[in-house]
Each structure stands twice: as structure tokens, then as C-alpha cells.
Amino acid sequence: MKVLKLYMMMLIVGMCCSCDEYLEVKNYGQVLPETDEDYATLINNQLSAIDKGTAGAANMLGSFAWMIELECYSDNLNTSLMTSNTLSYIYVGTNVNSAQYRFMNYYSLIKDYNIIIDNLKERDTELGKKILATAYAMRGVMYFNLMRECCEAYEKDRATEIMGVPNVEHFDIEAKPGRGNIQELVNFIVRDLETAIQMNQTDEQYRFTADVARAYLARTYFWAQDWKNAIKMAKEVLDKYPLVDGDEYKEMIQSPQGKLGNMLFRTFITGSLTAYNRNLKNVKTRPVNMSLINLFPEKERDIRYTTFFDSKYFSTKGIRVCVRAAEMCLILAESYAHLSDTDNALTYLNLLRSKRIADYVPYTVATLPAVDESDVIKTDATGAKLTPLMSAVLNERRKEMFMEGDRWFELKRNGSPEFWVGYNFVKYTTEKYLYTFPLRKADLIANENLVQNPGYENL
């Protein structure tokens, strides 16, 4: 453990340095961890932060406050009717200054995974295999988050033109990597997650099991518009974690702690409830947008309507960062729709709705609601005009994933539409470039090979 303490001191110093120092770090005489137990400590420190919902978890996957911010950035929570300035995120431009640090935070974590992958010697022990598989899975997840937050939305025809992020996989302080393109980044994420899946780590103590890697791989393919592979991975997950309904669903959604129902992964399993309750209270200062409320024509027959909102249309849904089976069902519905397989798209859309709405009558092509021309989203992920089927799938996703930080990225993925909100007689516009967070100026100065995201050149 003395060896590990020396390394941890070096790591703390490294995290205070500039971008080129946390992107890749070279061993200048520092003592690295030696045993698999030492390396396990690097992973366990991060897993402990996830379980407790501490600052480390916020850097990795998002805190309660971060989920609320994302909901405020989207069109889910009403700005003009907020009852106090407790939630000061008027729109995404309000918090760009803090968002620029997420790039740095992700790479400070990736450094640990690279150290493990490059240097772990005891790879054939049971502990060594678990550590290595978890490191690959977590690195894939961090790069997936970087892709969604720090890269423009994926476009198939421009995948080799859209900037990615540095695909860092080794331990070298002198390297100053450039950004590459988003297709290279997708391939990098896929490779890491496939490696984790092949290693078949199933110990729940390490959280990022092979099934969690499968779910993130489905998310990656989905984001990259690889519909066939998204279907394959999402179906594997959904078959193993079938949808729950009724009281079991409500308990899963509302439980402040623990991994219930068909959740594959969640943060905040053992942490203090003080911060959680404070954030729940803060949400009640900003009502839900009526555009979301109006997506529930069945009203009380839909368990989500009675679970998510109070009589004044403030959110009562539990806040969480999680991966659960319902998202896989929605990925299947949309992916089949993109492939013009209407029957299968309706099958999975109806499957989810049948688990949420009492006395549900399945949708058919003839009974799908008309596209709401007033909706913020005007086109699908490929740029095509919304069809009634695609609109129904996106609306179902908006309802199901409310307060899970999903809607912001759905707006980004489906055209990055510009829209405005009003507060105190001022108009705030979410411009297209704001969907992609900036890089810190300090990082750009430290590494001349990094390029700022469009729109932030004068930040």
C-alpha cells in the first residue's frame, strides 16, 4: 500500500496540471502500483464515489444537480414560471463556464484506466481480470460521455469531418494529441466496450459489468446511427432485463437509493439523503413544461403521470443517473423505424406503453397521433422530417426518461434545434453550437494540437 500512496500523491499533483499533463502522463521515476490489490484501489475509489454520489461521481456520470441542469437546458422544465432563482440555470448558456471543465474531468479519470490497462501485471488472477475488464468498460463509458458532450452530434455523411476528442490510451506526459474525427472516436469506444464484454465481468461489486457494457454499446451504436448493431445489442439487454410495471416500476423509479427492477446501473446506492432531498426540493421551484404534460392524454391511467407530477405540475419523480431496460426498448423502436421496419417499431413502442398505461389499446399505423408541428424537434437524427411513427417514439422517450438527463441529448441528436426561453423580460436563445460544450482556454494553450469547438473561438 506504500507504493499506492506514492502513486496517489503523484496523481493528485497531476490532476492540478494542464491538459497535456492529464491527457497522458509519462513515468518520470514515479512509483506505479504493483499488485492487483493496488490497482483495484484505483477502481474502487471511483466506484465508491459512484455509490455515495460524491463529487467524483459527478465527474464520471453526473450528480443530481447535473441531471437537473440538463433538464433545465432542455424544454422539460419551464423557465418563465419558476418561483425562485434556486435553479439558476436559465438556459444552457448560463452555465457554459462550468461545463467547460467536464472535458478535463473526464480525462483525469481516463488517466487511471490507462495506467491499469498499460501496467497491470497480474492479469490472469480473478481480481486482475475484474480490474482490467472494469477499466476497459469505464474508459469506454467516459469516452461515450465525451462524445455526447464535447463533440457535435453525429452525422453519417460527415462522420470523418466532425471533430472527435483525443483518443488517449497510453501513459505519456509529453504527448499532445489532436482531436481526430468522431468516427474514429466511435470506433475507439466500440473497441473498449467490446473488449469489456468479451472479458465477461459479472461481479456486481464492480458495477460496470458485461451487461452494463452491452447497454453502453447499444447507446454508442444508436448515437452513431448504426441501427442494426444498436438493435442487436439493445435486444440482448432487454431480453435479459424485461420491462417491469405497476408497483415494481414505481418503486424502481422513486427509490432514492439502491438498484431495483430492471436497472442495470445507477449512481447513489449508499450515499447520504441530505443532498438528494435538497435537490428534490429545488426542482419544485420550476414547473414542468405543458408541452410535456400534454403528451399524457391518458392522464391518470398512465402510471408515469401520477408518479412524475403533482397537481401543480411540479416534478415528483426521483432524480437519478442510471441505465435501465426501458431505454433499450426505445432504442429498438426507433432503430427499427429508421430501417423502415414499421411492424417491429410498433411492437416495441407498444410494449413499453402497455407496461405504463392501464387498459392500453395498441397503436397501429392508422391510429398514431399526428406530428405536433409546434414541437421543438422538427427532424429526426438523420435530418428527415418527422413521421407520425418517429414522433410517437421520440415523445414516448421524452416521457419515460424525464428527469434522467436524457431530453437535452435527444434535442442535440435530433437536429440540435434552436429555441428560446424568457425570464425577467429577457429572451435567451439556445443556439445550435451551445449543444456542444467548450474546451477550457487553458487546455488549448497547453496543447496547441487541440482545437476549440465551433462557436466558442472567442471564449
C-alpha positions as CSV (number, residue, x, y, z in Angstrom):
1,M,0.0,0.0,0.0
2,K,3.0,2.3,0.4
3,V,3.5,2.0,-3.3
4,L,-0.1,3.0,-3.9
5,K,0.2,6.0,-1.6
6,L,3.2,7.3,-3.6
7,Y,1.2,6.9,-6.8
8,M,-1.9,8.7,-5.4
9,M,0.2,11.7,-4.3
10,M,1.6,11.9,-7.9
11,L,-2.0,11.6,-9.2
12,I,-3.3,14.5,-7.1
13,V,-0.4,16.7,-8.4
14,G,-1.1,15.6,-11.9
15,M,-4.8,16.4,-11.7
16,C,-3.9,20.0,-10.9
17,C,-1.9,20.4,-14.1
18,S,-2.8,21.4,-17.6
19,C,-4.5,19.4,-20.4
20,D,-1.4,17.8,-21.9
21,E,-0.5,16.5,-18.4
22,Y,-3.8,14.8,-17.7
23,L,-4.4,13.6,-21.2
24,E,-1.4,11.4,-21.0
25,V,1.2,11.0,-18.3
26,K,4.8,9.7,-18.6
27,N,6.5,7.8,-15.8
28,Y,9.4,10.1,-14.7
29,G,10.6,8.0,-11.9
30,Q,7.3,7.8,-10.1
31,V,6.5,4.5,-8.5
32,L,3.4,2.9,-10.0
33,P,1.1,0.5,-8.2
34,E,2.5,-3.1,-8.2
35,T,-0.1,-5.7,-7.1
36,D,-3.6,-6.3,-8.4
37,E,-4.9,-5.1,-5.0
38,D,-3.1,-1.7,-5.5
39,Y,-4.7,-1.4,-9.0
40,A,-8.0,-2.4,-7.6
41,T,-7.8,0.6,-5.2
42,L,-7.8,2.9,-8.2
43,I,-11.0,1.5,-9.5
44,N,-12.6,1.1,-6.1
45,N,-12.1,4.7,-5.2
46,Q,-14.1,5.7,-8.3
47,L,-16.8,3.1,-7.6
48,S,-17.1,4.3,-4.1
49,A,-17.7,7.8,-5.4
50,I,-20.4,6.5,-7.7
51,D,-22.1,4.6,-4.8
52,K,-22.0,7.6,-2.5
53,G,-22.9,10.2,-5.2
54,T,-19.9,12.3,-4.2
55,A,-18.0,14.8,-6.4
56,G,-16.1,12.0,-8.1
57,A,-19.3,10.5,-9.3
58,A,-20.4,13.9,-10.7
59,N,-17.2,14.0,-12.7
60,M,-17.8,10.5,-14.1
61,L,-21.5,10.2,-14.7
62,G,-23.3,13.3,-13.4
63,S,-24.7,14.3,-10.0
64,F,-28.3,15.1,-9.0
65,A,-27.6,18.7,-9.7
66,W,-26.2,17.9,-13.2
67,M,-29.3,15.9,-14.1
68,I,-31.5,18.9,-13.1
69,E,-29.2,21.3,-15.1
70,L,-29.7,19.1,-18.2
71,E,-33.5,19.1,-17.7
72,C,-33.4,22.9,-17.4
73,Y,-31.3,23.2,-20.5
74,S,-33.9,21.2,-22.4
75,D,-37.6,22.0,-22.9
76,N,-38.8,19.9,-20.0
77,L,-38.8,22.5,-17.2
78,N,-40.5,25.9,-17.6
79,T,-38.2,28.9,-17.2
80,S,-40.7,31.8,-17.3
81,L,-42.9,30.3,-14.4
82,M,-40.1,29.4,-12.0
83,T,-41.0,30.5,-8.5
84,S,-37.4,31.4,-7.3
85,N,-33.9,31.6,-8.7
86,T,-32.8,28.4,-6.8
87,L,-32.3,26.7,-10.1
88,S,-30.2,29.5,-11.7
89,Y,-29.7,27.6,-14.9
90,I,-31.9,29.8,-17.0
91,Y,-30.7,28.1,-20.2
92,V,-27.6,26.3,-21.3
93,G,-25.7,29.5,-21.9
94,T,-26.0,30.4,-18.3
95,N,-23.6,27.6,-17.3
96,V,-21.2,27.2,-20.2
97,N,-18.4,28.4,-17.9
98,S,-18.7,25.4,-15.6
99,A,-19.5,23.0,-18.4
100,Q,-16.0,23.6,-20.0
101,Y,-14.4,21.7,-17.1
102,R,-16.2,18.4,-17.9
103,F,-13.6,17.7,-20.7
104,M,-10.8,18.0,-18.1
105,N,-12.7,15.9,-15.5
106,Y,-13.2,13.0,-17.9
107,Y,-9.5,12.9,-18.8
108,S,-8.4,13.0,-15.2
109,L,-10.3,9.7,-14.8
110,I,-9.3,8.2,-18.1
111,K,-5.7,8.5,-16.9
112,D,-6.4,5.9,-14.2
113,Y,-7.8,3.4,-16.7
114,N,-4.8,3.9,-18.9
115,I,-2.5,3.2,-16.1
116,I,-4.3,0.0,-15.2
117,I,-4.6,-1.2,-18.8
118,D,-0.9,-0.4,-19.6
119,N,0.7,-1.6,-16.4
120,L,-1.4,-4.3,-14.6
121,K,0.9,-7.4,-14.5
122,E,-1.4,-9.9,-12.7
123,R,-3.9,-10.1,-15.5
124,D,-4.8,-13.8,-15.1
125,T,-5.9,-13.7,-11.4
126,E,-9.6,-13.5,-10.7
127,L,-9.1,-10.0,-9.3
128,G,-6.8,-8.9,-12.1
129,K,-9.4,-9.9,-14.7
130,K,-12.2,-8.0,-12.9
131,I,-10.0,-4.9,-12.6
132,L,-9.0,-5.0,-16.3
133,A,-12.5,-5.6,-17.6
134,T,-13.8,-2.7,-15.4
135,A,-11.1,-0.4,-16.6
136,Y,-12.0,-1.1,-20.3
137,A,-15.7,-0.6,-19.6
138,M,-15.2,2.6,-17.6
139,R,-12.9,4.0,-20.3
140,G,-15.5,3.3,-23.0
141,V,-18.2,4.9,-20.9
142,M,-16.1,8.1,-20.3
143,Y,-15.4,8.4,-24.0
144,F,-19.1,7.9,-24.7
145,N,-19.9,10.8,-22.4
146,L,-17.1,12.9,-24.0
147,M,-18.7,12.2,-27.4
148,R,-22.2,13.4,-26.4
149,E,-21.0,16.4,-24.5
150,C,-17.9,17.7,-26.3
151,C,-18.5,16.7,-29.9
152,E,-21.1,17.9,-32.4
153,A,-23.9,15.5,-33.0
154,Y,-23.0,12.5,-35.2
155,E,-23.9,12.8,-38.9
156,K,-23.3,9.8,-41.0
157,D,-22.3,11.8,-44.1
158,R,-19.9,14.0,-42.1
159,A,-18.5,11.5,-39.7
160,T,-14.9,11.9,-40.9
161,E,-15.2,15.7,-40.8
162,I,-16.8,16.2,-37.3
163,M,-14.2,16.6,-34.6
164,G,-13.8,13.9,-32.1
165,V,-11.7,14.1,-28.9
166,P,-8.2,12.8,-28.4
167,N,-8.3,9.0,-28.2
168,V,-5.8,8.6,-25.4
169,E,-4.9,5.1,-24.4
170,H,-1.3,5.3,-23.1
171,F,0.7,6.9,-20.3
172,D,2.9,9.7,-21.6
173,I,3.3,13.3,-20.3
174,E,5.0,14.5,-23.5
175,A,2.2,13.6,-25.9
176,K,0.0,16.4,-27.2
177,P,-2.7,14.5,-29.1
178,G,-5.1,16.1,-31.5
179,R,-8.8,15.5,-31.8
180,G,-9.3,13.2,-34.7
181,N,-12.8,12.7,-36.1
182,I,-16.0,11.4,-34.5
183,Q,-16.0,8.1,-36.5
184,E,-12.6,7.3,-35.0
185,L,-13.9,8.1,-31.6
186,V,-16.9,5.8,-32.1
187,N,-14.6,3.0,-33.2
188,F,-12.5,3.6,-30.1
189,I,-15.5,3.4,-27.8
190,V,-16.8,0.3,-29.5
191,R,-13.5,-1.5,-29.2
192,D,-13.2,-0.7,-25.5
193,L,-16.7,-1.9,-24.7
194,E,-16.4,-5.0,-26.9
195,T,-13.2,-5.9,-25.0
196,A,-15.0,-5.5,-21.7
197,I,-17.9,-7.6,-22.9
198,Q,-15.6,-10.4,-24.1
199,M,-13.9,-10.5,-20.6
200,N,-17.4,-11.2,-19.2
201,Q,-17.0,-9.4,-15.8
202,T,-20.2,-10.2,-13.9
203,D,-19.3,-9.2,-10.3
204,E,-21.8,-6.5,-9.3
205,Q,-19.4,-5.1,-6.8
206,Y,-17.5,-3.6,-9.8
207,R,-20.7,-2.1,-11.2
208,F,-19.6,-1.9,-14.8
209,T,-20.4,-5.5,-15.7
210,A,-20.5,-7.0,-19.1
211,D,-24.3,-6.2,-19.3
212,V,-23.6,-2.6,-18.5
213,A,-21.0,-2.5,-21.2
214,R,-23.6,-4.0,-23.6
215,A,-26.1,-1.3,-22.7
216,Y,-23.5,1.4,-23.4
217,L,-22.5,-0.3,-26.6
218,A,-26.2,-0.1,-27.7
219,R,-26.1,3.6,-26.8
220,T,-23.0,4.1,-28.8
221,Y,-24.3,2.4,-31.9
222,F,-27.5,4.3,-31.5
223,W,-25.8,7.6,-31.3
224,A,-23.7,6.7,-34.3
225,Q,-26.8,5.7,-36.3
226,D,-25.7,2.1,-36.7
227,W,-29.3,0.9,-36.3
228,K,-28.7,-2.8,-37.0
229,N,-26.0,-3.1,-34.3
230,A,-28.0,-0.9,-31.9
231,I,-30.9,-3.4,-32.3
232,K,-28.7,-6.4,-31.7
233,M,-27.2,-5.0,-28.5
234,A,-30.4,-3.5,-27.1
235,K,-32.3,-6.7,-27.7
236,E,-29.7,-8.7,-25.9
237,V,-30.1,-6.4,-22.9
238,L,-33.9,-6.2,-23.0
239,D,-34.3,-10.0,-23.3
240,K,-32.2,-10.4,-20.1
241,Y,-33.8,-7.4,-18.3
242,P,-37.5,-7.4,-19.3
243,L,-39.7,-4.4,-18.5
244,V,-41.4,-4.1,-15.2
245,D,-44.7,-2.4,-14.5
246,G,-47.1,-1.4,-11.7
247,D,-45.8,-1.1,-8.2
248,E,-42.4,-2.6,-9.1
249,Y,-41.9,0.1,-11.7
250,K,-43.0,2.8,-9.3
251,E,-40.7,1.6,-6.6
252,M,-37.7,1.4,-9.0
253,I,-38.4,5.0,-10.3
254,Q,-38.9,6.6,-6.9
255,S,-36.4,4.8,-4.7
256,P,-33.7,7.3,-3.8
257,Q,-31.1,4.5,-3.3
258,G,-30.4,1.0,-4.5
259,K,-30.6,-0.7,-7.9
260,L,-34.1,-2.1,-8.3
261,G,-36.3,-3.5,-11.0
262,N,-34.5,-3.7,-14.3
263,M,-31.9,-1.1,-13.7
264,L,-28.5,-2.3,-15.0
265,F,-26.6,0.5,-13.4
266,R,-27.2,3.6,-11.2
267,T,-25.3,6.1,-9.1
268,F,-26.1,6.9,-5.4
269,I,-26.6,3.5,-3.8
270,T,-25.2,4.1,-0.3
271,G,-24.9,7.9,-0.1
272,S,-26.4,10.5,2.3
273,L,-30.0,11.5,1.5
274,T,-29.4,15.1,2.5
275,A,-28.2,16.4,-0.8
276,Y,-30.7,14.2,-2.6
277,N,-33.7,15.7,-0.7
278,R,-32.3,19.2,-1.2
279,N,-32.3,18.7,-5.0
280,L,-35.8,17.3,-5.0
281,K,-36.9,20.4,-3.1
282,N,-35.1,22.7,-5.6
283,V,-36.9,21.0,-8.5
284,K,-40.2,22.2,-7.1
285,T,-39.3,25.8,-7.9
286,R,-39.6,25.2,-11.6
287,P,-42.8,23.7,-13.1
288,V,-42.9,21.1,-15.9
289,N,-43.5,22.4,-19.3
290,M,-47.1,22.0,-20.5
291,S,-45.7,20.6,-23.8
292,L,-44.6,17.5,-21.8
293,I,-47.8,17.3,-19.7
294,N,-49.9,17.3,-22.9
295,L,-48.1,14.2,-24.1
296,F,-50.2,12.2,-21.5
297,P,-53.7,12.1,-23.0
298,E,-54.5,9.1,-20.8
299,K,-53.8,11.2,-17.7
300,E,-54.2,9.1,-14.5
301,R,-54.3,5.8,-16.5
302,D,-50.6,6.3,-17.2
303,I,-48.6,5.5,-14.1
304,R,-46.0,8.0,-15.1
305,Y,-48.5,10.8,-15.0
306,T,-49.4,10.1,-11.4
307,T,-45.9,9.3,-10.3
308,F,-44.0,12.1,-12.1
309,F,-46.1,15.2,-11.4
310,D,-48.1,16.8,-8.6
311,S,-51.4,18.7,-9.0
312,K,-49.5,22.0,-9.8
313,Y,-47.3,20.2,-12.4
314,F,-44.1,20.3,-10.4
315,S,-41.9,17.2,-10.7
316,T,-42.2,14.5,-8.1
317,K,-40.1,12.0,-10.0
318,G,-36.9,10.7,-8.3
319,I,-33.7,12.1,-9.7
320,R,-31.1,9.5,-10.8
321,V,-28.3,8.7,-13.2
322,C,-29.0,5.2,-14.4
323,V,-29.2,2.8,-17.2
324,R,-32.4,0.7,-17.4
325,A,-34.2,-1.6,-19.8
326,A,-36.9,0.9,-20.9
327,E,-34.2,2.8,-22.8
328,M,-33.2,-0.3,-24.7
329,C,-36.9,-0.8,-25.6
330,L,-37.0,2.8,-27.0
331,I,-33.7,2.2,-28.9
332,L,-35.2,-0.8,-30.5
333,A,-38.4,1.1,-31.5
334,E,-36.5,4.0,-33.1
335,S,-33.8,1.9,-34.8
336,Y,-36.5,-0.3,-36.4
337,A,-38.3,2.9,-37.5
338,H,-35.1,4.2,-39.2
339,L,-34.9,0.9,-41.0
340,S,-38.5,1.3,-42.2
341,D,-39.5,-1.8,-40.3
342,T,-42.8,-0.4,-39.0
343,D,-44.1,-3.6,-37.6
344,N,-41.2,-4.1,-35.2
345,A,-41.0,-0.4,-34.4
346,L,-44.7,-0.5,-33.3
347,T,-44.1,-3.8,-31.4
348,Y,-41.5,-2.2,-29.1
349,L,-43.3,1.1,-28.8
350,N,-46.5,-0.7,-27.8
351,L,-44.6,-3.0,-25.5
352,L,-43.4,0.0,-23.4
353,R,-46.7,1.7,-23.4
354,S,-48.5,-1.4,-22.4
355,K,-46.4,-1.5,-19.2
356,R,-47.2,2.1,-18.3
357,I,-50.9,2.7,-19.3
358,A,-53.9,0.9,-17.8
359,D,-56.4,-0.5,-20.4
360,Y,-54.0,0.3,-23.1
361,V,-55.0,0.0,-26.8
362,P,-52.0,-0.7,-29.0
363,Y,-51.0,1.9,-31.6
364,T,-51.4,1.0,-35.3
365,V,-50.2,2.9,-38.3
366,A,-53.7,4.4,-38.7
367,T,-54.1,5.4,-35.0
368,L,-50.7,7.1,-34.4
369,P,-51.1,10.7,-33.3
370,A,-50.3,13.4,-35.9
371,V,-47.0,15.1,-35.7
372,D,-47.2,18.2,-33.5
373,E,-45.8,21.0,-35.6
374,S,-45.2,23.1,-32.5
375,D,-42.7,20.6,-31.0
376,V,-39.1,21.8,-30.7
377,I,-37.8,18.8,-32.6
378,K,-38.6,19.2,-36.3
379,T,-36.4,16.4,-37.8
380,D,-35.1,13.0,-36.8
381,A,-31.5,12.1,-36.2
382,T,-30.8,11.7,-40.0
383,G,-32.3,15.1,-40.8
384,A,-35.6,13.7,-42.2
385,K,-38.9,15.3,-41.5
386,L,-40.7,13.6,-38.6
387,T,-43.2,10.9,-39.4
388,P,-46.1,10.1,-37.0
389,L,-44.2,6.9,-36.0
390,M,-40.9,8.6,-35.3
391,S,-42.7,11.4,-33.5
392,A,-44.5,8.9,-31.3
393,V,-41.3,7.2,-30.4
394,L,-39.5,10.4,-29.5
395,N,-42.5,11.6,-27.5
396,E,-42.5,8.3,-25.6
397,R,-38.8,8.6,-24.9
398,R,-39.3,12.2,-23.6
399,K,-42.0,10.9,-21.1
400,E,-40.2,7.8,-20.0
401,M,-36.8,9.4,-19.5
402,F,-37.9,12.6,-17.8
403,M,-35.6,13.8,-15.0
404,E,-32.9,11.4,-16.2
405,G,-30.9,14.0,-18.2
406,D,-31.9,12.4,-21.5
407,R,-34.0,15.1,-23.2
408,W,-31.1,17.5,-23.7
409,F,-29.1,14.9,-25.6
410,E,-32.2,13.9,-27.6
411,L,-32.6,17.5,-28.7
412,K,-29.0,17.5,-29.7
413,R,-29.2,14.2,-31.6
414,N,-32.3,15.2,-33.5
415,G,-31.3,18.3,-35.3
416,S,-29.9,20.4,-32.3
417,P,-33.0,22.8,-32.8
418,E,-32.7,26.4,-31.7
419,F,-35.3,27.6,-29.3
420,W,-35.7,30.4,-26.8
421,V,-37.0,30.9,-23.3
422,G,-38.0,34.1,-21.5
423,Y,-37.1,35.1,-18.0
424,N,-37.5,38.6,-16.4
425,F,-38.4,40.1,-19.8
426,V,-35.2,38.8,-21.3
427,K,-35.1,36.4,-24.3
428,Y,-32.4,33.6,-24.0
429,T,-31.8,31.6,-27.2
430,T,-30.3,28.1,-27.2
431,E,-28.2,28.3,-30.4
432,K,-27.1,25.2,-32.2
433,Y,-23.4,25.5,-31.1
434,L,-24.4,25.5,-27.4
435,Y,-25.4,21.8,-27.6
436,T,-21.6,21.1,-27.7
437,F,-19.7,22.2,-24.6
438,P,-16.4,24.1,-25.0
439,L,-12.9,23.2,-24.1
440,R,-11.1,25.3,-21.5
441,K,-8.8,28.0,-22.9
442,A,-6.0,26.7,-20.5
443,D,-6.2,23.3,-22.2
444,L,-5.9,24.9,-25.6
445,I,-2.9,26.9,-24.6
446,A,-1.2,23.8,-23.0
447,N,-1.8,21.7,-26.1
448,E,-1.6,23.5,-29.4
449,N,-3.0,20.4,-31.2
450,L,-6.4,20.8,-29.6
451,V,-9.0,22.8,-31.5
452,Q,-11.9,24.6,-29.8
453,N,-15.4,23.7,-30.7
454,P,-17.2,25.9,-33.2
455,G,-18.9,28.9,-31.7
456,Y,-16.5,29.3,-28.8
457,E,-13.5,30.7,-30.6
458,N,-13.6,33.9,-28.6
459,L,-14.5,32.3,-25.2
